[in-house]
Amino acid sequence: MIKIPLKPFLRVQALKMALFVVLTCWAAAASFWAYRSRPEIILIGLDEAGTRIITSAADPIIAKERIKFIREFLRGYYNYGANDYSQAISQVGSLMSDMLWREREGEFKRIAEQMSKTPLTQEARLFDLREVSEQEFEADIGLYIRSRLQERNVKYRVTLKIAPRKRNAENPYPLEVTGIHETEI
C-alpha cells in the first residue's frame, strides 16, 4: 500500500468539504421532515363533564368563555374609584379593539381629569345578561355612584359587540369588544 502524504492545507480543506457535505445532507433531511410533518393545533376543554377535544364553536365551553369574558369586561368597565380609575380602564382597554380604544380614549382621559378634581366611586351590579347573537350581548346594569355626600342609583342597558381576536398576555380570551352602546333605563 502506498501512502500519499497530504499537506496540512489540503487536509483542512478536505475536512471542510466533508463537513459541508454532512451539514447540507442534514439540512435537506431536516427541511424535508419539517415539510412532511403538519402540526395540528387542538383545543382541549375541561368542565364538569370531563375532558374533551373541542371541535366546534358551538361547544358549551366556548359559550361559557364568551359569557365570562363579557362579565369580566363589564366588571372592569363599570366598577372603579378615583384611586384606581386609570388602572381599571387600562386593564379593560386590553379587552377592547384598537379602534374602540381610540374612539373612547378622549372620554377616558376627561373622566380621569375630572376624578382628580372631584373623586367618586362607582359600583355596578349586573341584573341580567342576554346573548342576542354570537357577536352581540345585552346587559342590564345598576350603577351606584358615590361622590362626597351625594349618592345616586342609575340603571343602564348596555349592548356589547364582540369579535374574535388572538390570545395574548394582556387579553387571555380569544375575543375583543368592538362596540359599546349604553342607554339609561
C-alpha positions as CSV (number, residue, x, y, z in Angstrom):
1,M,0.0,0.0,0.0
2,I,1.3,3.4,-1.0
3,K,0.7,6.3,1.3
4,I,0.4,9.7,-0.2
5,P,1.3,12.4,2.3
6,L,-1.2,15.2,2.3
7,K,-0.1,18.7,3.1
8,P,-1.8,20.2,6.2
9,F,-3.6,22.8,4.0
10,L,-5.2,20.1,1.8
11,R,-6.2,18.1,4.9
12,V,-8.0,21.1,6.4
13,Q,-9.7,21.7,3.0
14,A,-10.9,18.1,2.8
15,L,-12.3,18.2,6.3
16,K,-14.1,21.4,5.5
17,M,-15.6,19.9,2.4
18,A,-16.7,16.7,4.3
19,L,-18.3,18.9,7.0
20,F,-20.1,21.0,4.3
21,V,-21.5,17.8,2.7
22,V,-22.7,16.4,6.0
23,L,-24.4,19.6,7.1
24,T,-26.0,20.0,3.7
25,C,-27.4,16.5,3.9
26,W,-28.6,17.1,7.5
27,A,-30.3,20.4,6.4
28,A,-32.0,18.8,3.5
29,A,-33.3,15.9,5.6
30,A,-34.5,18.3,8.4
31,S,-36.3,20.5,5.8
32,F,-37.9,17.5,4.2
33,W,-39.1,16.2,7.6
34,A,-40.4,19.6,8.7
35,Y,-42.3,20.0,5.4
36,R,-43.9,16.5,5.7
37,S,-45.0,16.8,9.3
38,R,-48.1,19.0,9.5
39,P,-48.6,20.2,13.1
40,E,-52.2,20.4,14.1
41,I,-53.5,22.7,16.8
42,I,-56.1,21.2,19.0
43,L,-58.2,22.8,21.8
44,I,-58.8,20.7,24.9
45,G,-61.6,21.7,27.2
46,L,-62.1,20.9,30.9
47,D,-65.5,21.2,32.6
48,E,-67.9,19.3,34.9
49,A,-68.5,16.7,32.3
50,G,-64.8,15.9,32.0
51,T,-62.0,16.5,29.5
52,R,-62.6,16.5,25.7
53,I,-61.3,17.9,22.5
54,I,-63.3,21.0,21.3
55,T,-64.2,20.5,17.7
56,S,-66.8,23.3,17.1
57,A,-67.5,26.9,18.0
58,A,-70.9,25.8,19.4
59,D,-69.3,23.8,22.3
60,P,-70.7,24.8,25.7
61,I,-67.2,25.7,27.0
62,I,-66.8,28.3,24.3
63,A,-70.2,29.8,25.2
64,K,-69.2,29.9,28.9
65,E,-65.9,31.6,27.9
66,R,-67.8,34.3,26.0
67,I,-70.1,34.9,29.0
68,K,-67.1,35.0,31.4
69,F,-65.4,37.5,29.0
70,I,-68.4,39.8,28.9
71,R,-68.8,39.7,32.7
72,E,-65.2,40.5,33.3
73,F,-65.3,43.3,30.8
74,L,-68.4,44.8,32.4
75,R,-67.0,44.5,35.9
76,G,-63.8,46.3,35.0
77,Y,-65.6,48.9,32.9
78,Y,-68.1,50.0,35.5
79,N,-66.5,49.3,38.9
80,Y,-63.9,51.8,39.8
81,G,-62.9,54.5,42.3
82,A,-60.9,57.7,42.0
83,N,-57.7,55.9,43.1
84,D,-57.8,53.1,40.6
85,Y,-59.7,54.5,37.6
86,S,-56.7,54.7,35.3
87,Q,-55.5,51.3,36.1
88,A,-59.0,49.7,35.8
89,I,-59.6,51.4,32.4
90,S,-56.2,50.3,31.2
91,Q,-56.9,46.7,32.0
92,V,-60.3,46.9,30.3
93,G,-58.7,48.6,27.4
94,S,-56.7,45.4,26.6
95,L,-60.1,43.7,26.2
96,M,-61.2,46.3,23.6
97,S,-60.4,46.5,19.9
98,D,-57.8,49.2,19.0
99,M,-60.5,51.1,17.0
100,L,-62.8,51.2,20.0
101,W,-60.0,52.2,22.3
102,R,-59.0,55.2,20.1
103,E,-62.7,56.2,19.9
104,R,-63.2,56.2,23.7
105,E,-59.7,57.3,24.8
106,G,-60.6,61.0,24.9
107,E,-63.6,60.3,27.1
108,F,-61.4,58.1,29.5
109,K,-58.9,60.9,29.8
110,R,-61.6,63.5,30.5
111,I,-63.1,61.3,33.3
112,A,-59.6,60.7,34.8
113,E,-59.0,64.5,35.0
114,Q,-62.5,65.0,36.5
115,M,-61.8,62.3,39.1
116,S,-58.7,64.1,40.2
117,K,-60.8,67.2,41.0
118,T,-63.9,65.5,42.3
119,P,-63.3,61.9,43.4
120,L,-66.1,59.4,43.2
121,T,-66.7,55.7,43.5
122,Q,-68.9,53.7,41.1
123,E,-70.1,50.2,41.7
124,A,-72.0,48.1,39.2
125,R,-74.5,45.3,39.7
126,L,-75.3,43.0,36.8
127,F,-79.1,42.3,36.8
128,D,-79.4,40.5,33.5
129,L,-77.2,39.3,30.7
130,R,-78.7,38.2,27.4
131,E,-76.9,36.8,24.3
132,V,-78.6,38.4,21.3
133,S,-76.2,36.6,18.9
134,E,-72.8,35.1,19.0
135,Q,-71.3,38.6,18.5
136,E,-73.8,40.7,20.5
137,F,-74.8,40.8,24.1
138,E,-77.2,42.9,26.1
139,A,-76.8,43.6,29.8
140,D,-79.0,45.4,32.3
141,I,-76.7,47.1,34.9
142,G,-77.5,49.1,38.0
143,L,-74.8,51.7,39.0
144,Y,-74.4,53.0,42.5
145,I,-72.4,56.3,42.3
146,R,-71.0,58.0,45.5
147,S,-69.4,61.4,45.3
148,R,-68.7,63.2,48.5
149,L,-72.1,63.3,50.3
150,Q,-74.1,62.5,47.2
151,E,-75.3,59.1,46.3
152,R,-77.1,58.2,43.1
153,N,-78.6,55.0,41.5
154,V,-78.8,54.7,37.8
155,K,-79.8,51.8,35.5
156,Y,-78.3,51.2,32.1
157,R,-78.9,48.8,29.3
158,V,-75.6,48.1,27.6
159,T,-75.2,46.5,24.2
160,L,-71.7,45.0,23.6
161,K,-70.4,43.7,20.3
162,I,-67.5,41.3,20.3
163,A,-65.3,39.8,17.6
164,P,-62.6,37.1,17.6
165,R,-59.0,38.0,18.4
166,K,-55.8,36.1,19.1
167,R,-55.0,35.5,22.7
168,N,-52.1,37.4,24.2
169,A,-50.6,38.2,27.6
170,E,-52.9,41.2,28.2
171,N,-56.1,39.5,26.9
172,P,-56.2,35.8,27.7
173,Y,-59.6,35.5,25.9
174,P,-59.9,34.9,22.1
175,L,-62.3,37.8,22.0
176,E,-62.4,41.6,22.0
177,V,-65.1,44.2,22.5
178,T,-65.7,46.2,19.3
179,G,-68.7,48.2,20.2
180,I,-70.4,49.6,23.4
181,H,-73.8,51.3,23.4
182,E,-75.4,52.5,26.7
183,T,-79.0,53.5,27.2
184,E,-80.3,54.7,30.5
185,I,-83.5,52.9,31.6
